[in-house]
Amino acid sequence: MNPTKRSEIAPFYVMEVMKAASERQVTHGDVLHLEVGQPSTPAPGPVLAAARAALETNRIGYTHALGLPELRERIAGSYQDSYGRHVEPAGIAVTVGASGACALAFLACFEAGDRVAVTEPGYPCYRNMLAALDIEVIGLPTGPEQDFRLQPDQLTADLTGLVVASPNNPTGTMLSGTELAAVARRCDELGIRLISDEIYHGITYGEPAETAHSVSDSAVVVQSFSKYYSMTGWRLGWLVLPPDLVEPVERLAQNFTISAPTLAQYAAMAAFESSVEAEANVRRYAENRRILLDGLPEPINRFAPADGAFYLYADTSALADNAQALCSSWLADIGVAATPGIDFDRTNGHRYVRFSYSESTADIIEAVDRLGGWVAEHHRP
């Protein structure tokens, strides 16, 4: 007996980098983690307090498949607060992280053999999940010539769906409200189901991000408590669904997960009272971003527009044409862990490296210093 073909999807390479970085930490104790796409801070105080209270007073059993009604109401209300948009609590599905939200959305929206587009560079797990479901993945290239932003005319009538993220991982690039509306309009014209991953909303450095719910009645929104609220390991996300998808997603959730983690749901009730801590984290990310943009040495000085999230996607082709080997050298030589672009773009990713700047500012300053020394020693213009 053999494993299924669908299990032969590509690995998530950043996890391999994290593994190598952990091994280096054991032997050298000097690793600076610029590879990890998660906040370095714990969940906010009110969230931790709510979790403790729930442990003392609640038996932590199953919840409704779509989540605690009171949490769904709080999530729905946050759209009025953040975007001035009314969302019905009945259209909210609480999920096992944004990854679980994507899996439910893909299962509800697409059949095997459908053609679903993803942007390149983009989060690799979209491609890998879709491929595991026997869905044909169509990569839509974005690059410096278009500021790494998807253009509506890249969408064609033979597509069934589009997965887009704004801010994007790995680039940090964001579609403006006007640009997102143009993409949504094109999807509606061609009958393409738009799935908008919005897990980095709240972490922006200029204009706030716009939600696809504001520009399309048929779009599916993926969100999470992981990034803005520093709750990655709590595994809690949500979907904003159009009416036609609520029951299909509910049936899938009943059978695949029963419910999202109950303790995390009770804790997340307090997340919306945690803006002081969350905004302090965003200010730190902004400072770390400035340090990298100003301090990374030539020729690491060509970047995708870093509008949001906590990533810098840097063109490193002047140093090496193999980003994976370059990242391995940095880890071995100076203890700086970064993620090669091949995780995000199979065509041009060998020319790019993603730096995450979610760690402490002291670590970012030290990483810039180490990289500057490495480049001075190894690069001859």
N, C-alpha and C positions, 0 to 999 in steps of 0.2 A: 504494500500500500504506500502511496506517495502523497505528499502535501498537494493541495489544489494549485492550479495555475494562478488563481487570483491571489494566492499568498506570496507569489513571486514578485511583488511590487518592490520598487527601489527603497532602500533604507532612508531614514531621515538623517542626513549626514551630520547635522549639528549634534545629534546624540552621540555619534562616534567621536566628535571633537570633545564633547564634555567628558566622555570616558577617558580619552587620552589625557585631558587636562587633570582629571582626578588622579590618574596614575602618576603624573608629573608632580602633583601636589604632595603625594605620599613620599616621593624620593627627594624632592628639592624644597618643598614648602614655600614656593615663591610665585605661584601662578596668579596672574591677573586675568579675571574672567570677562573678556569682551565678546565671548561667543554665546552667552546665555541670553535668550530672549524672554527674560522675566525680571520683575522688580526684585531688588536686593533687600527690600524692607518687608517686615511682616505685615499681616492684615492690620487695619486701623484698630485703635483701642476699643471703640464702640462695637466693632464686629467681634472681637475677642470676648468682650464682656457679655454680649448676647449669646455667644456659643456656650460660655460657662453657665449662664442662667438656664439655657435649654437643657444642658446635661443634668442639671439639678432638678428640673421640674417637668421634663418631658420624656416619655419612654423612647423617643426617636424611632418610631415605626415608619412604615411606608406613608407616603403622601399621595395625593391625586397624581395621576400620571403626568399631568401638565404642570404640577407644582402646587405649593400652598396657595390658596386663594388670596390671602392677605399679601403674600410676596408678589403675586402677579399684579395685584392692584398697585403696589408700590412701584413696580417696574413701569407699568402703564403710566402712572402719574409722572414719572421722571421724564417722559417724552414731552409733556406739557411744560415742565420746568426747563428742560434743556433746549428744546426745538420749537416750542409753541405749537405742538401738534397733539391732537387728541388721539389716543390709542385705547381701544377697548381691552380691558383685562382678559376677556374671552379669547382674544387673539394672541395672547402671550403663552408660550410654552417654555417652562423652565427645564433645562437640559443638563446633562453630565458634561459640563464645560462647553466651550465653543466647538470643540472637536465633535462632541456628541450632537451638538446642534447641526453641524455640517452633515454628519452622517444621516440624521433624520430628514433634513431638507433634501439631500440628494436622493434618498430612497423615495420620498414622497413626490418629488418633482420629475424624476427621470427614469426612463426604461433602459434596460440593457440595449446597447447599440445606438443610443442617442448620441448626438455630437454636442459636447459642452465645452465652451471656451474658457480658458484661464489666461491671465496675463503673464508674460515672461519679461523680467524676473517676477516671481511671485512665490507665495507660500507653497512648499512642495507637497504638503499633505493633501491639498485640494486634488492635485493630479493623481496622487497615489490612491486616495480613497475612491475617486471616480473610476480609476483603472480597475480596482478590486471589485467594483460593481459592474464590470464589463461595459462601461461607458467609454465612448471614444473621446479622448481629450485633445482639444485643438489649442495649441499655444498661439497666443497673439503677441508678437514681439513689441516691446516698448523699449526705447533706448534714449540716449542723449539727444538725438535729433528731434525728439518730441517730448523732451523733459520727463521721460519715463512715464508718460500719461497715456492711457488708452484713448484712442480716437474713435468716435462713433462710426466712421466709415470703415473701420476694420471689421465690423459685425456684418454677417451675411445671412441670407434667408435659410441656408441649410443648417443653421445652428438651432439647437433646442434650448440651450441655457448658456448663461454667462455667470462666472464667479468673479467678483471684483472686490478689492479691499482698498479702503481709503480712510486713514493713512495705510499705506502699503507696507507689508513686510516682504522683502528686506530693504526697500529703498527709503521708506519714510515719506514718499511722495503722496500728495493728497489731491483729489479732484475737487475743484471748487463746486459750489452749489450749482452754478450754471453748467459746468462740465458734466456733473453727475446727472443733471436733468436731461442734458442732450443724449447721454448714454441710455438713460431710462426710456426716453422717447423713442430712440432707435429700436430698443428691445421691444417696446410695445408695438411699434409698426411692423416688426418682423415676426411677432409671436414668440419671442425669446424670453424665457423665464430668467429674471435677474435675481441673483443671490448676492447680497451686499454684506461683506464681513466688516463690521464696525467696532471690533474689539479694542482698537486704539483711540476711540473717541474720548475726548477729555485730555489727551496728551498731544497738544498742538502748540505751535510757536508763532502763530500769526492769527489768521482768521480761524474761528472754530469750524469743525467738520460738520457737514450737512448729512442728515440721514436720508437713505433712499425712501423711507416711508413718507417723506415730504414731497417726493417727486414722482412716485409711482404707487398705484393702488394694488398692483399685482406683484410687487417685489417682495422677497423674503429677506428679512434682516437677521443677521447673526450677531449676537452680542455676548459679553462675558463680564464677570466680576474680576477676572484674572489680572488685567493689566492696570487699569486706572486705580482699582481698589486693592492691588497687591494680594490677590487671593488665588494664585495659580494652582496650588496644591489642594484647594478646597473643591476643585472640579465642579464649578457651577457657572452655567451660561444660560442664554435664553434665545428664543426665536420670536420675532414679530411676524405674524402670519396673516395673509389675506384669508377671508372667510372660507374659501374653497379648500384650504389646506389644513384647517384646524382639526377636523375629525380624522383625516388620514394620518397626520402626525401623532395624534393622540393614540390611535390604534397601534402604530409602530412603537411608540414609547411604552405602551402597556406591555408589549411582547419583548422588546429588546432590553429595557432597563427597569421596568416597573415604575420607578420614579428616580428623580435626581437625589443626591445625598441629602438626607433630611436635616442633619445637623448644620450643614452648610447653608441650607435654605433659611433656617431660623437665624443663623448668624448674619446672613446677607440682608436681613430686614433692617439692620443697623447701618449698612454700608452707605445708604443715602444721607446719613447723619454724619458722615466722616469726611466731608469736603475739605476741612482744614488740613488734615494729614495728607489727603490725596493731592491737594494743590501744592503743599510743601514738596512732595515728591516731584511734581511736574517742574517746579522751579529748579530743583536739583538737576533734573534731566536737561533743562535748558542750559544750565551752566556747564554741564558735562559736554553737551553738544557744542557750545561755543569753544571750549578748550580743544576739542578734537578738530573742529573746522579751522581754528586759528593756529593750532600747534602741530598737526601732523606734518612731517617733513616732505619736501619735494622728493620724489615725484608722486607722493600719495596726496594729491591736491585737486583731483577731479572727482566730484561727487554728484550723485543724484540729488535733486532738491529735497532737503531733509525737512519737510513741512511738519511732520508729526511722528508719533511713535518714539522709540528710543534707539533708532538704528541710523548708521551712516553707511551708505553703499559706495565704496571707493574703487575707482579704476586703478588697479595695481599692475597693469600690463607693462609699464615701463620698468618695473622691477623683475617681473617674471611672467611667462605666458602660461604658467601652471599655478593657479591660486591654491590648489590643494597642497602642492609641494611647498609653496611659500608659507602657508599657515603652519605646516609641520615644522618648517625651519624656525619660525618665530617661537613656537612652543618649545622646541628643543633648545634653542640658543638663548632666549631671553625670558622664557616663561610667560609670554603673552599669548593667550588663546583667542583666536578669531575664527570666523566661519567662512570657508571658501564659497564663492558664488555658484559653484556647480550644484549646490543644494537648491538653488532658486531659478536657475536658467541653464538648461542643458546645452544651449547653443553658444552663448557668449559668457557664461558664468566663470569660465577659466580665467577671465580677465579681471574679475572683481572679487573683493573681500567685503563681508559685512562685519562692521564693528557694532556691538551693542554697548550703549553707554548708560545702562541702568544701575551700575555699581556705584560705589562711593566716589566722590569727586577726587579724593586723594588717590584712589586707584587709577582713575582716568589720567591724572597728572603724571603719575609714575609710568603708565603705559606709553604716553606720548614721549617721555624721556627715554624709555628703553627702545622704542621704535626708532627714535631719532638717532640713537647711538648705533643701532643695527644698520640702518640705511647708510650712515656715514662710513661704516666699515665695509659694507658689501656692495654698495652701488657706485658705479663709476660712470657719470654722465658722458 
